[in-house]
Amino acid sequence: MDVARRSPTTSRRGAVARGGHRRVRRAVLSTGVALAAALIATSLVSAGRDVARIDRLKSHGIMVTVTVSDCRGNLGGSGSNVVDYTCHGTYRVHATAYHEVIGSLTSLRPAGATVRGVVDPSQHGYVVLASALGHSASPVRTLLIPGLLGVGFIVVLVWSLRRVRRRL
């Protein structure tokens, strides 16, 4: 029987070579950091778009009268009670008729009822209640949480990188 001698760098099938655990840990941590950065960036972009849309509606929005066509109840978590409503309505912008969901209208309205709406000038298929614009969140509040998460992420990342460099 010929017994092969193994060098310290060879490994058995399925086993992880020396230093392999560190590579796996580094890959998992790098993937986690990249996912967290992507999530924070996506949140900031989404919040920024919401702020821009609200500003556009407030400053250049097109006032319309929306005729409610139907309202459907949205069930709560247990499915036994109605939490709010999704209502569709019809309105006209520049002689073109639109039939869309009425944003911010969460109470039951009978078919044929009219409400005042504001249409996004860059996307005529988006309408919200005129009264809801006055109660919309301020831009600072909308961007606060994603911004704080981003700053916290950068602080933790810089602290971690400095700690790793000190070990080396």
Secondary structure, 3 states (H helix, E strand, C coil): CCCCCCCCCCCCCCCCCCCHHHHHHHHHHHHHHHHHHHHHHHHHHHHHHHHHHHHHHHHHCEEEEEEEEEEEEEECCCCCCEEEEEEEEEEEECCEEEEEEEECCCCCCCCCCEEEEEEECCEEEEEEEHHHHCCCCCHHHHHHHHHHHHHHHHHHHHHHHHHHHHHC
